[in-house]
Amino acid sequence: MADVNDTAFRPGTFLLVGIPGLEKFHLWISLPFFSMYIFALLGNLVLLFTIVREQSLHKPMYLFLSALTLADLLLSTTTVPRMLAIFWFRVGDISLGACIAQVFLVHFIFFAESGILVAMAFDRYVAICNPLRYVTLLTHSVIWRLELAAVVRSFCLILPIFQLLLRLSYCRNRVIPHSYCEHMGVARLACTSIKVNVVYGLTVILLSVGVDVVLIAVSYGLILRAVFQLPSAGARRKAMSTCSSHLCIILLFYTPAFFSFFTHRFGGHSIPRHVHILLACLYVVVPPMLNPIIYGVNNKQIRETVISMLSWMGGQRN
């Protein structure tokens, strides 16, 4: 790495190296990533188009799902194309402005998705624990306000990170051992102290996402209590089936995020760097790929709507 560190870089330019230690396997690694990205694009576009086109799906649960789908599209498209450019063509150069913009978008989308998942948990809580007031509580204006609140909160949380990165003075070594730009990966290249970046990043994760997880846990605790009080086993199964897709997406979203976050900060010496980077790369493509499948398989209304749309399109061609 010494010869890379000594290379003279154009001012304001960083170099993304992909997955350090696995460079000779980049071409092979790119194949599943490319496939997953295509599936993520197609699945989320089909799901989004289905929800927008089908009037019967203009309900709170599906409107929140459309916001989650849009966030998944943005997350994968913000990161995966550049990742593939590194794997295929070794094009890792990225300007300081583009790198910090990518940091902003990746973290902004992450916090926005976390807020949307809280809103979806609230939707399930009202639907199961207070069904008679479901329509009056979750009107379209309330839904838009909840989604707007998730976006505004995310923007307010990420704006200081944007400013903290811009204030840093960076050293001659501008090699980022990653496939895309993220906050601490960029901050560690600074010659000045990054203590404020470390403290702020840790505080934001624990207070914002930690609070989101607690709110979701409380919502599902109340939902479980209400479900177990239902008189029949059939009613209990029906109530839980409406939550199963959301629970899968919650686990898919938070589990790898917290694992990557805590091992990166507290278990960095016990887990190889390429494992951290590989997990971070999988995080931006696997959940966006699986979310449409989870909802398409588990949700009868979406499944039937997609099948009818495909049948109609096939009939039009004939």
Backbone bond lengths (Angstrom), bond angles and torsions (degrees), N, CA, C in turn:
res aa  C-N    CA-C-N  psi(-1)  N-CA   C-N-CA  omega(-1)  CA-C   N-CA-C  phi
1 M - - - 1.458 - - 1.510 111.74 -
2 A 1.335 117.41 -15.24 1.450 120.19 -175.56 1.507 111.70 -62.62
3 D 1.368 118.03 -38.01 1.448 119.25 -178.83 1.512 111.64 -69.02
4 V 1.339 116.74 -30.42 1.463 120.65 176.46 1.509 110.41 -70.08
5 N 1.341 116.39 -41.40 1.456 120.50 -178.69 1.518 111.73 -63.86
6 D 1.375 116.49 -31.30 1.455 120.32 -176.46 1.527 112.31 -84.78
7 T 1.343 117.30 -6.35 1.454 119.97 -179.04 1.515 110.88 -65.85
8 A 1.335 116.48 140.02 1.475 120.18 178.78 1.514 108.49 -82.66
9 F 1.312 116.44 119.11 1.448 121.65 -179.18 1.520 110.65 -99.98
10 R 1.323 115.37 151.21 1.451 120.63 173.21 1.520 108.34 -64.32
11 P 1.336 119.20 134.48 1.476 121.00 -178.57 1.525 111.22 -53.67
12 G 1.318 114.91 134.23 1.463 119.94 178.50 1.509 113.79 81.73
13 T 1.344 117.83 14.53 1.462 121.10 -178.69 1.526 110.31 -118.58
14 F 1.344 115.46 135.75 1.453 121.72 174.36 1.522 109.01 -110.64
15 L 1.330 115.41 166.89 1.463 121.20 177.38 1.523 109.20 -127.29
16 L 1.334 115.96 114.67 1.462 122.10 174.18 1.523 108.39 -86.55
17 V 1.324 117.33 130.73 1.466 120.54 -173.99 1.523 113.11 -102.62
18 G 1.328 118.72 -0.73 1.462 120.38 -177.42 1.510 111.06 87.66
19 I 1.317 117.22 -127.94 1.469 122.17 179.15 1.523 107.81 -107.66
20 P 1.332 118.17 101.53 1.467 120.94 -175.21 1.525 111.89 -61.03
21 G 1.336 114.71 133.88 1.453 120.49 -178.45 1.514 113.18 94.05
22 L 1.336 116.52 -16.23 1.466 120.48 -179.84 1.526 111.06 -120.85
23 E 1.332 117.07 23.88 1.466 120.83 -175.70 1.534 112.76 -57.16
24 K 1.329 117.15 -38.16 1.463 119.30 -177.64 1.534 112.83 -71.59
25 F 1.326 115.77 -12.86 1.473 120.12 178.22 1.532 112.00 -103.49
26 H 1.342 117.56 6.50 1.463 120.46 -175.16 1.531 112.69 -56.17
27 L 1.312 116.85 -41.71 1.468 119.51 -178.17 1.520 110.89 -62.69
28 W 1.334 116.73 -43.10 1.467 120.21 179.46 1.528 110.91 -70.00
29 I 1.334 116.78 -38.38 1.467 120.27 178.81 1.529 110.61 -64.38
30 S 1.335 115.67 -32.19 1.467 119.53 -176.81 1.529 112.68 -65.91
31 L 1.327 117.20 -28.71 1.468 119.87 -175.38 1.527 112.77 -62.45
32 P 1.351 119.12 -52.14 1.480 117.44 176.27 1.524 112.77 -66.04
33 F 1.335 117.75 -32.77 1.462 119.15 178.71 1.530 111.03 -66.26
34 F 1.324 116.74 -41.60 1.464 120.41 177.62 1.528 110.37 -63.05
35 S 1.336 116.67 -44.46 1.475 120.70 -179.98 1.522 110.95 -62.43
36 M 1.348 116.28 -45.22 1.459 119.91 -179.70 1.530 111.41 -64.39
37 Y 1.329 116.22 -37.63 1.471 119.92 178.79 1.525 111.22 -64.51
38 I 1.334 117.24 -43.62 1.469 120.71 178.27 1.528 110.59 -62.80
39 F 1.337 116.62 -43.79 1.464 120.11 177.43 1.530 111.01 -62.75
40 A 1.337 116.79 -39.83 1.464 120.95 178.74 1.521 111.08 -63.07
41 L 1.338 116.20 -44.63 1.464 120.12 178.51 1.523 111.32 -61.76
42 L 1.328 115.91 -51.98 1.464 119.95 -177.02 1.527 111.35 -63.48
43 G 1.337 116.61 -46.40 1.467 120.24 -177.88 1.512 112.57 -62.10
44 N 1.326 116.84 -45.94 1.464 119.88 -178.12 1.527 112.07 -71.42
45 L 1.333 116.95 -36.55 1.467 119.56 177.26 1.530 111.12 -65.53
46 V 1.331 116.45 -42.25 1.468 120.02 177.56 1.523 110.54 -63.27
47 L 1.341 116.63 -44.74 1.459 120.64 179.96 1.525 111.19 -63.67
48 L 1.324 116.87 -43.86 1.463 120.61 179.72 1.520 111.08 -65.11
49 F 1.327 116.89 -43.75 1.463 121.10 178.69 1.529 110.91 -62.82
50 T 1.334 116.07 -39.91 1.471 120.61 179.69 1.519 110.97 -62.55
51 I 1.322 117.57 -45.74 1.464 121.38 -178.33 1.527 111.14 -66.56
52 V 1.336 116.09 -41.79 1.473 120.02 -179.47 1.527 110.96 -67.39
53 R 1.325 117.28 -41.48 1.467 121.60 -174.25 1.522 112.74 -76.69
54 E 1.334 117.44 -38.61 1.461 121.63 -173.39 1.522 111.16 -86.80
55 Q 1.312 116.77 113.95 1.462 121.78 -176.75 1.524 112.13 -63.18
56 S 1.326 117.34 -32.87 1.461 120.25 -178.12 1.529 112.42 -68.05
57 L 1.332 117.03 -14.95 1.470 121.08 -179.92 1.531 112.15 -95.60
58 H 1.312 117.13 5.97 1.469 119.81 179.12 1.523 110.08 -83.72
59 K 1.329 113.91 59.30 1.460 122.94 179.49 1.523 108.38 -117.35
60 P 1.340 117.50 161.58 1.474 119.64 -175.26 1.523 114.41 -51.10
61 M 1.335 117.85 -47.91 1.463 120.64 -176.49 1.528 111.34 -59.10
62 Y 1.339 116.51 -42.72 1.461 120.35 -176.86 1.530 111.66 -77.75
63 L 1.324 117.68 -29.45 1.467 119.56 175.98 1.531 110.61 -68.12
64 F 1.334 116.44 -39.26 1.469 119.58 173.84 1.532 109.97 -65.08
65 L 1.323 116.64 -39.07 1.465 120.65 179.20 1.528 111.09 -63.88
66 S 1.337 117.14 -37.76 1.466 119.63 178.06 1.522 111.13 -64.15
67 A 1.342 116.92 -37.17 1.468 120.07 176.38 1.527 110.60 -65.30
68 L 1.326 117.09 -40.94 1.465 121.46 177.82 1.527 110.60 -64.32
69 T 1.326 115.98 -39.64 1.466 121.33 178.76 1.522 111.09 -63.31
70 L 1.329 116.19 -43.43 1.469 120.19 177.85 1.524 111.20 -62.70
71 A 1.335 116.65 -40.65 1.466 120.61 177.76 1.531 111.16 -63.41
72 D 1.332 117.05 -40.42 1.470 120.56 177.91 1.527 111.57 -62.90
73 L 1.331 116.50 -40.83 1.464 120.52 177.90 1.531 110.77 -61.72
74 L 1.321 116.28 -44.03 1.463 120.84 -179.02 1.529 111.19 -66.70
75 L 1.351 116.74 -41.40 1.464 120.53 -178.22 1.530 111.42 -62.63
76 S 1.326 116.59 -49.44 1.462 119.30 -177.96 1.525 111.57 -68.67
77 T 1.327 117.68 -37.28 1.466 120.60 -178.54 1.522 111.55 -73.73
78 T 1.317 117.87 -26.22 1.465 121.60 177.85 1.520 111.59 -70.64
79 T 1.323 118.15 -27.52 1.466 121.40 -170.92 1.521 115.10 -116.17
80 V 1.322 117.61 -43.86 1.468 120.28 -168.64 1.532 113.70 -67.41
81 P 1.348 121.39 -43.31 1.474 118.98 179.46 1.536 113.57 -56.39
82 R 1.324 117.54 -43.32 1.467 119.51 177.99 1.535 110.42 -67.86
83 M 1.308 116.22 -36.43 1.464 120.49 177.21 1.534 110.38 -60.37
84 L 1.329 116.54 -43.75 1.459 120.65 179.17 1.528 111.30 -67.25
85 A 1.333 117.34 -34.32 1.465 120.51 176.80 1.530 110.76 -62.41
86 I 1.322 116.62 -37.18 1.468 120.52 176.42 1.521 110.46 -67.99
87 F 1.341 116.67 -45.55 1.460 120.83 -177.56 1.538 111.80 -65.18
88 W 1.330 116.64 -40.07 1.466 120.73 -173.70 1.536 113.26 -87.62
89 F 1.340 115.57 -46.50 1.466 120.02 -169.74 1.532 113.63 -116.08
90 R 1.346 116.79 0.13 1.460 122.07 -177.58 1.539 111.43 57.32
91 V 1.312 115.35 35.58 1.466 121.13 178.00 1.530 107.10 -94.01
92 G 1.335 115.99 90.10 1.456 120.12 -176.18 1.509 114.65 -106.93
93 D 1.337 117.57 -4.62 1.466 120.41 -179.40 1.517 110.80 -66.62
94 I 1.324 115.65 133.38 1.461 121.26 177.72 1.527 108.18 -147.12
95 S 1.320 115.94 134.84 1.462 119.80 -178.07 1.517 110.19 -70.64
96 L 1.330 115.45 160.04 1.465 120.10 178.94 1.519 110.58 -58.81
97 G 1.342 116.57 -43.80 1.465 120.12 -179.78 1.515 112.42 -62.69
98 A 1.348 116.63 -45.04 1.465 120.23 179.75 1.519 111.26 -66.04
99 C 1.337 116.69 -36.70 1.468 121.05 -179.67 1.530 110.68 -65.82
100 I 1.337 116.19 -46.89 1.458 119.48 -179.57 1.529 110.67 -67.99
101 A 1.344 116.91 -33.26 1.465 119.98 175.53 1.523 110.70 -63.61
102 Q 1.352 116.38 -39.40 1.458 119.78 177.65 1.524 111.05 -66.69
103 V 1.342 117.14 -40.68 1.470 120.94 174.63 1.522 109.69 -55.91
104 F 1.328 115.58 -48.07 1.462 120.79 -178.35 1.527 110.91 -59.53
105 L 1.342 116.95 -47.47 1.463 120.44 -175.95 1.524 111.91 -67.46
106 V 1.340 117.25 -43.60 1.464 120.41 -178.28 1.524 110.89 -61.22
107 H 1.325 117.16 -47.99 1.461 120.20 -178.34 1.530 111.73 -74.09
108 F 1.322 116.70 -34.56 1.476 120.60 176.86 1.529 110.12 -60.90
109 I 1.329 116.76 -47.13 1.469 120.52 -179.46 1.527 110.57 -65.37
110 F 1.340 116.83 -38.02 1.468 120.00 179.22 1.529 111.13 -59.91
111 F 1.327 117.74 -49.87 1.465 120.67 -178.95 1.528 111.52 -68.33
112 A 1.333 116.69 -35.05 1.467 119.40 177.72 1.533 110.39 -64.92
113 E 1.343 117.11 -42.91 1.465 120.35 177.91 1.519 111.51 -62.43
114 S 1.328 116.37 -39.31 1.462 119.69 178.19 1.527 110.10 -61.13
115 G 1.332 116.92 -42.72 1.467 120.65 177.50 1.513 112.28 -64.03
116 I 1.344 116.90 -38.75 1.467 120.19 178.94 1.524 110.67 -65.77
117 L 1.326 117.20 -37.64 1.474 120.33 177.93 1.528 111.27 -64.50
118 V 1.338 116.99 -35.12 1.472 120.09 175.05 1.529 109.72 -64.11
119 A 1.338 116.40 -44.20 1.469 120.48 178.87 1.526 110.92 -61.99
120 M 1.331 117.27 -38.89 1.462 120.67 178.23 1.527 111.32 -66.81
121 A 1.340 117.39 -36.08 1.462 120.61 176.20 1.528 110.20 -65.40
122 F 1.339 116.65 -40.86 1.470 120.74 176.55 1.526 110.53 -62.24
123 D 1.337 116.51 -39.80 1.470 121.15 177.62 1.528 110.89 -59.45
124 R 1.332 117.17 -45.96 1.468 120.49 179.64 1.530 110.96 -67.19
125 Y 1.332 117.07 -35.92 1.458 120.25 178.21 1.531 111.24 -61.83
126 V 1.335 116.09 -47.02 1.472 119.60 -179.61 1.521 110.21 -66.22
127 A 1.344 117.36 -41.53 1.465 120.95 -177.53 1.526 112.24 -61.93
128 I 1.337 117.64 -35.39 1.470 121.05 -175.26 1.518 112.39 -97.36
129 C 1.332 117.18 -39.81 1.467 120.01 -175.54 1.531 113.19 -89.62
130 N 1.322 117.22 -23.18 1.469 120.09 -178.64 1.528 109.81 -142.67
131 P 1.341 117.18 59.16 1.472 120.34 -171.74 1.530 114.23 -64.10
132 L 1.327 118.04 -29.28 1.460 120.48 -178.03 1.528 112.13 -68.03
133 R 1.323 117.14 -23.68 1.465 120.70 -179.90 1.527 112.42 -105.35
134 Y 1.325 116.08 9.37 1.461 120.26 -175.40 1.531 112.30 -59.39
135 V 1.322 116.16 -48.22 1.469 120.84 -176.84 1.518 111.29 -67.85
136 T 1.327 116.69 -37.87 1.471 119.27 -177.45 1.524 112.34 -78.45
137 L 1.333 116.92 -29.88 1.471 119.54 -179.96 1.527 112.18 -78.77
138 L 1.337 115.89 -45.83 1.466 119.72 -175.25 1.528 110.28 -102.32
139 T 1.323 114.99 69.25 1.460 120.67 174.08 1.530 109.13 -77.29
140 H 1.331 116.11 169.66 1.464 119.84 179.78 1.519 111.51 -61.86
141 S 1.324 117.44 -36.38 1.470 119.50 179.81 1.532 111.06 -67.11
142 V 1.333 116.87 -37.22 1.467 120.74 177.69 1.535 109.76 -66.82
143 I 1.325 116.41 -40.67 1.465 120.54 179.68 1.525 110.72 -61.56
144 W 1.350 116.61 -47.17 1.461 120.14 179.55 1.522 111.24 -62.81
145 R 1.335 116.78 -36.86 1.468 119.56 178.42 1.527 111.72 -66.21
146 L 1.333 116.63 -40.61 1.470 120.15 178.07 1.526 110.92 -64.26
147 E 1.333 116.53 -42.95 1.463 119.67 178.96 1.529 111.11 -67.09
148 L 1.339 116.03 -39.96 1.464 119.51 177.72 1.528 110.52 -64.58
149 A 1.335 116.55 -38.45 1.469 120.66 178.33 1.527 110.54 -62.27
150 A 1.338 117.37 -39.65 1.467 120.83 178.12 1.525 110.64 -63.48
151 V 1.331 116.99 -40.15 1.466 121.37 -179.30 1.526 110.77 -69.49
152 V 1.341 116.61 -46.35 1.474 120.77 -178.41 1.523 110.57 -64.83
153 R 1.322 117.22 -42.54 1.466 120.50 178.27 1.523 110.61 -60.44
154 S 1.327 115.95 -44.58 1.454 120.02 -179.82 1.527 110.98 -61.86
155 F 1.320 116.65 -42.76 1.465 120.88 179.30 1.530 110.66 -61.91
156 C 1.324 116.70 -44.14 1.471 120.70 -178.97 1.529 111.75 -66.04
157 L 1.331 116.98 -33.81 1.468 120.27 179.28 1.521 112.21 -73.20
158 I 1.337 117.07 -34.21 1.457 120.97 -173.78 1.522 112.44 -89.21
159 L 1.312 118.57 -25.84 1.469 120.66 -177.82 1.531 112.55 -55.54
160 P 1.350 120.28 -43.44 1.475 119.47 176.29 1.530 113.40 -60.57
161 I 1.349 118.11 -35.69 1.465 120.49 177.68 1.523 109.88 -63.08
162 F 1.313 116.40 -41.87 1.462 121.95 177.32 1.532 110.00 -57.32
163 Q 1.329 116.04 -45.55 1.467 120.56 -179.23 1.529 111.93 -71.54
164 L 1.342 116.83 -36.30 1.468 120.34 179.40 1.527 111.47 -64.92
165 L 1.313 118.08 -35.38 1.456 121.21 178.39 1.526 111.37 -73.05
166 L 1.317 116.79 -36.87 1.462 120.13 -178.94 1.528 111.90 -69.10
167 R 1.329 117.48 -27.51 1.461 120.01 -176.82 1.527 112.46 -79.37
168 L 1.336 117.68 -15.59 1.461 121.27 -175.48 1.529 111.84 -74.60
169 S 1.320 115.63 149.70 1.462 122.66 171.89 1.524 107.30 -100.71
170 Y 1.344 115.95 124.81 1.458 120.04 -173.09 1.528 111.57 -98.73
171 C 1.328 116.43 146.76 1.459 123.28 -177.88 1.530 110.24 -80.69
172 R 1.343 113.95 178.24 1.458 119.86 179.94 1.530 111.33 -68.27
173 N 1.328 116.99 -30.14 1.461 121.11 176.11 1.524 109.28 -73.35
174 R 1.307 117.51 111.95 1.465 120.95 -177.05 1.523 111.45 -121.20
175 V 1.301 116.29 27.90 1.468 121.38 178.71 1.520 109.34 -89.08
176 I 1.314 116.88 120.11 1.466 122.39 177.48 1.528 108.07 -100.03
177 P 1.334 118.66 113.82 1.472 120.92 -178.54 1.530 111.37 -76.81
178 H 1.310 115.67 65.66 1.460 121.18 -175.95 1.521 108.80 -156.43
179 S 1.343 115.70 169.91 1.465 121.01 177.75 1.521 112.58 -95.95
180 Y 1.325 117.16 -13.67 1.461 121.49 173.88 1.524 108.13 -151.49
181 C 1.320 115.99 165.78 1.465 120.47 -176.89 1.516 110.49 -81.30
182 E 1.324 116.57 129.79 1.462 121.83 172.68 1.531 108.44 -136.01
183 H 1.309 116.43 161.95 1.456 123.06 -166.55 1.524 114.01 -49.90
184 M 1.334 118.12 -62.16 1.452 120.55 -173.42 1.530 111.90 -72.26
185 G 1.326 117.62 -28.64 1.451 119.91 176.62 1.516 112.03 -62.31
186 V 1.332 116.81 -38.10 1.463 121.56 177.30 1.525 110.41 -77.34
187 A 1.333 117.30 -43.16 1.474 120.97 -176.68 1.524 111.59 -61.13
188 R 1.333 118.35 -33.41 1.472 120.90 -177.58 1.533 112.92 -68.48
189 L 1.318 118.14 -11.22 1.462 121.19 176.85 1.528 112.28 -84.91
190 A 1.329 117.14 -3.61 1.462 120.68 -176.72 1.524 111.22 -76.96
191 C 1.334 114.81 150.34 1.462 120.80 175.37 1.526 110.89 -86.80
192 T 1.326 116.72 -19.77 1.463 121.39 -179.06 1.525 110.11 -93.70
193 S 1.322 116.17 171.61 1.464 121.41 -177.83 1.531 111.17 -64.93
194 I 1.330 115.99 137.22 1.475 120.94 178.06 1.533 110.57 -113.53
195 K 1.318 116.98 21.30 1.457 120.69 -178.25 1.527 111.47 -58.22
196 V 1.336 116.45 -40.87 1.468 120.20 -179.83 1.523 109.64 -63.40
197 N 1.335 117.58 -41.58 1.467 121.09 178.39 1.520 111.59 -60.96
198 V 1.351 115.46 -43.71 1.469 120.22 -178.76 1.527 110.58 -64.10
199 V 1.343 116.45 -47.45 1.470 120.96 -177.50 1.522 110.57 -65.55
200 Y 1.335 116.53 -44.12 1.466 119.22 -178.74 1.533 110.97 -65.50
201 G 1.340 116.77 -43.97 1.465 119.66 179.51 1.519 112.47 -59.89
202 L 1.338 116.34 -44.06 1.463 120.80 179.51 1.522 111.14 -66.28
203 T 1.334 116.65 -41.87 1.466 121.17 -178.89 1.527 111.40 -64.65
204 V 1.325 116.17 -43.56 1.466 120.23 -178.97 1.522 111.06 -63.04
205 I 1.343 116.10 -44.60 1.464 119.50 -179.77 1.527 111.19 -61.95
206 L 1.339 115.92 -48.10 1.467 119.51 -175.03 1.523 112.47 -69.59
207 L 1.340 116.72 -39.45 1.464 119.44 -175.70 1.525 112.91 -82.08
208 S 1.330 117.19 -41.44 1.471 118.53 -177.30 1.522 111.49 -82.96
209 V 1.331 116.83 -60.06 1.464 119.69 -178.97 1.525 110.39 -68.15
210 G 1.332 117.07 -35.80 1.465 119.89 176.49 1.518 111.79 -60.37
211 V 1.339 116.34 -43.09 1.476 120.54 177.21 1.526 110.39 -64.72
212 D 1.341 116.94 -40.21 1.469 120.41 178.02 1.530 111.07 -59.04
213 V 1.316 116.42 -45.01 1.469 120.71 -179.61 1.527 110.52 -63.35
214 V 1.325 116.78 -40.84 1.471 120.39 178.48 1.533 110.23 -63.53
215 L 1.325 117.76 -44.63 1.470 121.41 179.37 1.526 111.10 -61.81
216 I 1.333 116.32 -41.79 1.468 119.82 177.85 1.524 110.49 -64.86
217 A 1.333 117.23 -41.88 1.467 121.19 179.50 1.528 110.96 -63.45
218 V 1.331 116.50 -42.12 1.478 120.06 177.91 1.520 110.22 -63.75
219 S 1.332 117.31 -43.56 1.469 121.00 179.41 1.519 110.77 -58.37
220 Y 1.331 116.75 -46.49 1.462 119.25 -178.00 1.525 112.31 -75.84
221 G 1.313 117.63 -24.40 1.459 119.39 171.55 1.526 110.69 -64.20
222 L 1.334 116.49 -44.50 1.467 120.87 177.39 1.530 111.13 -67.56
223 I 1.331 116.65 -36.19 1.465 120.21 177.74 1.528 110.63 -64.22
224 L 1.335 117.08 -44.97 1.466 120.36 179.53 1.522 111.41 -62.42
225 R 1.331 115.56 -40.03 1.465 118.52 178.29 1.522 110.72 -62.20
226 A 1.340 116.59 -41.84 1.465 120.38 179.51 1.522 111.20 -67.71
227 V 1.339 117.04 -38.12 1.463 120.92 -178.39 1.525 110.98 -66.06
228 F 1.324 117.23 -42.66 1.460 120.61 -178.81 1.533 112.12 -69.20
229 Q 1.311 116.83 -15.65 1.460 120.18 177.60 1.525 112.61 -89.13
230 L 1.342 117.09 -5.79 1.467 120.23 178.04 1.524 109.81 -68.18
231 P 1.350 117.37 145.98 1.469 119.94 -171.44 1.519 115.07 -72.00
232 S 1.347 118.51 -31.86 1.463 119.87 -173.66 1.520 111.38 -118.19
233 A 1.342 114.38 154.28 1.464 119.78 177.90 1.518 111.15 -66.24
234 G 1.325 117.44 -34.59 1.458 121.43 178.74 1.522 111.79 -62.83
235 A 1.326 115.92 -42.59 1.470 120.21 178.68 1.524 110.67 -65.64
236 R 1.338 116.72 -37.01 1.466 120.20 178.63 1.531 111.18 -66.28
237 R 1.350 115.65 -42.03 1.470 119.20 178.62 1.522 111.06 -64.43
238 K 1.319 116.87 -42.38 1.467 120.93 -179.76 1.519 110.83 -63.08
239 A 1.338 117.01 -41.63 1.460 120.74 -179.66 1.521 110.93 -65.30
240 M 1.330 117.06 -42.61 1.460 120.25 -178.67 1.519 112.09 -71.71
241 S 1.331 116.85 -31.10 1.473 119.04 -179.91 1.520 111.12 -64.83
242 T 1.346 117.47 -29.75 1.464 120.22 178.45 1.527 111.60 -71.11
243 C 1.342 116.74 -18.64 1.474 120.83 -179.19 1.522 113.60 -101.13
244 S 1.328 117.06 -13.33 1.469 119.77 -171.31 1.528 111.81 -62.38
245 S 1.337 117.45 -41.64 1.467 119.90 -179.19 1.522 110.76 -63.57
246 H 1.327 115.84 -43.72 1.459 119.78 -179.45 1.521 111.20 -64.48
247 L 1.322 117.43 -40.06 1.465 120.95 178.59 1.530 111.32 -63.38
248 C 1.339 116.90 -39.39 1.471 120.29 177.92 1.521 110.45 -62.84
249 I 1.324 117.06 -42.66 1.463 120.99 -178.50 1.529 110.36 -68.29
250 I 1.327 117.39 -37.49 1.474 120.95 177.17 1.532 110.05 -60.24
251 L 1.331 116.61 -47.86 1.471 120.60 179.67 1.521 111.04 -63.81
252 L 1.325 116.18 -39.66 1.459 121.29 -179.16 1.528 111.51 -67.44
253 F 1.325 116.09 -30.68 1.471 120.81 -177.47 1.530 111.49 -82.82
254 Y 1.337 117.23 -49.65 1.463 120.11 -171.06 1.528 114.23 -84.87
255 T 1.330 118.22 -34.32 1.466 119.94 -174.88 1.530 112.91 -60.23
256 P 1.346 119.15 -55.25 1.471 117.58 178.91 1.523 113.22 -67.17
257 A 1.353 116.73 -30.08 1.469 119.82 -179.74 1.525 110.84 -65.31
258 F 1.329 116.89 -48.29 1.460 119.96 -179.89 1.523 111.55 -69.69
259 F 1.331 116.59 -37.11 1.466 119.14 178.04 1.528 110.39 -61.17
260 S 1.339 116.52 -48.07 1.460 120.91 179.99 1.520 111.03 -63.58
261 F 1.337 116.81 -42.10 1.470 121.01 -176.83 1.524 111.42 -64.58
262 F 1.328 117.50 -49.43 1.466 120.20 -174.29 1.530 112.10 -76.30
263 T 1.334 118.17 -36.80 1.462 118.51 178.15 1.526 110.41 -69.62
264 H 1.332 116.47 -32.94 1.462 120.36 179.11 1.524 111.15 -64.31
265 R 1.353 116.85 -34.09 1.457 120.77 -176.49 1.526 113.16 -95.52
266 F 1.337 116.98 -34.19 1.464 119.04 -172.22 1.526 113.93 -117.44
267 G 1.345 116.95 -10.42 1.477 118.48 -179.29 1.497 112.45 -129.55
268 G 1.346 115.19 27.81 1.456 120.50 -173.13 1.520 114.34 -61.28
269 H 1.337 118.80 -31.48 1.456 121.08 -176.60 1.524 112.22 -84.60
270 S 1.316 117.09 -21.75 1.463 119.71 -177.78 1.526 112.47 -88.51
271 I 1.334 117.89 -20.58 1.457 121.67 -179.53 1.522 108.60 -115.62
272 P 1.336 118.76 127.33 1.473 120.97 -178.15 1.535 111.78 -58.83
273 R 1.349 114.38 150.42 1.463 119.41 -177.30 1.527 111.98 -60.96
274 H 1.342 116.96 -39.11 1.467 118.16 -176.50 1.529 111.52 -65.89
275 V 1.338 116.98 -25.75 1.474 119.84 175.76 1.523 110.07 -68.94
276 H 1.349 116.53 -43.48 1.467 120.69 176.16 1.529 111.02 -56.78
277 I 1.328 115.44 -49.08 1.463 120.28 -175.42 1.523 110.81 -66.91
278 L 1.333 116.29 -41.17 1.460 120.13 179.23 1.526 111.31 -62.52
279 L 1.340 116.82 -42.41 1.466 120.50 176.93 1.523 111.55 -62.96
280 A 1.347 116.19 -40.96 1.459 119.99 178.73 1.526 110.96 -64.19
281 C 1.332 116.62 -37.09 1.469 120.57 177.57 1.530 111.32 -68.00
282 L 1.325 116.22 -42.22 1.465 120.15 178.43 1.517 111.47 -64.29
283 Y 1.342 116.27 -33.00 1.468 120.70 -176.62 1.520 112.06 -61.95
284 V 1.345 118.02 -32.89 1.466 119.94 -175.73 1.522 112.80 -86.74
285 V 1.344 117.23 -3.12 1.461 118.25 -178.84 1.537 113.36 -126.96
286 V 1.346 118.07 -31.78 1.467 119.47 -176.72 1.538 112.57 -70.70
287 P 1.353 120.06 -51.86 1.468 118.02 176.66 1.529 113.59 -58.31
288 P 1.341 120.73 -44.65 1.470 119.10 175.85 1.527 113.67 -59.54
289 M 1.338 117.22 -30.60 1.461 119.70 178.35 1.532 111.61 -75.11
290 L 1.342 116.63 -39.81 1.463 120.49 -173.39 1.524 114.10 -83.66
291 N 1.332 117.63 -28.12 1.469 119.82 -176.60 1.532 113.25 -56.20
292 P 1.349 120.15 -47.94 1.472 119.05 177.42 1.519 112.78 -62.87
293 I 1.344 116.41 -34.63 1.461 119.69 179.46 1.525 110.19 -66.90
294 I 1.334 116.39 -43.52 1.466 121.03 -179.59 1.523 110.61 -59.89
295 Y 1.321 116.78 -47.82 1.464 119.57 -179.37 1.523 111.73 -72.70
296 G 1.343 116.87 -34.63 1.456 119.47 179.88 1.510 112.76 -67.42
297 V 1.334 116.53 -35.81 1.464 120.69 -178.95 1.525 111.09 -80.01
298 N 1.324 117.54 -43.24 1.470 121.40 -172.93 1.520 114.30 -85.09
299 N 1.327 117.81 -21.78 1.467 120.19 -175.53 1.522 109.43 -102.59
300 K 1.313 115.77 112.77 1.470 121.49 -175.86 1.524 111.43 -63.50
301 Q 1.342 117.57 -41.32 1.460 120.69 -176.14 1.530 111.12 -64.96
302 I 1.325 117.10 -43.66 1.466 120.09 177.89 1.526 110.04 -66.36
303 R 1.320 116.88 -43.81 1.464 121.19 -179.00 1.532 110.73 -58.79
304 E 1.325 116.85 -47.34 1.459 120.50 -178.72 1.523 111.50 -67.45
305 T 1.335 117.38 -36.80 1.462 120.74 179.28 1.527 111.06 -65.88
306 V 1.333 116.66 -43.96 1.473 120.26 179.09 1.519 110.25 -63.53
307 I 1.338 118.16 -43.34 1.469 121.72 -179.76 1.526 110.39 -62.66
308 S 1.342 117.49 -43.14 1.468 120.59 179.38 1.529 111.21 -65.58
309 M 1.344 116.95 -37.29 1.464 120.22 177.49 1.523 111.03 -65.51
310 L 1.334 117.05 -43.58 1.457 120.36 178.88 1.522 111.16 -64.94
311 S 1.336 116.80 -38.43 1.470 120.66 177.76 1.519 110.76 -64.55
312 W 1.344 115.69 -40.92 1.467 120.04 178.71 1.522 111.29 -64.93
313 M 1.338 116.91 -41.82 1.460 120.42 178.44 1.527 111.36 -65.11
314 G 1.340 116.58 -38.64 1.458 119.88 177.42 1.518 111.86 -65.69
315 G 1.348 116.71 -38.30 1.463 121.17 176.56 1.509 112.44 -65.86
316 Q 1.338 116.95 -36.29 1.462 120.72 179.61 1.526 110.71 -65.13
317 R 1.352 116.82 -37.78 1.462 119.47 179.89 1.536 111.13 -66.57
318 N 1.352 114.76 -38.22 1.456 118.69 -179.35 1.533 110.98 -74.22
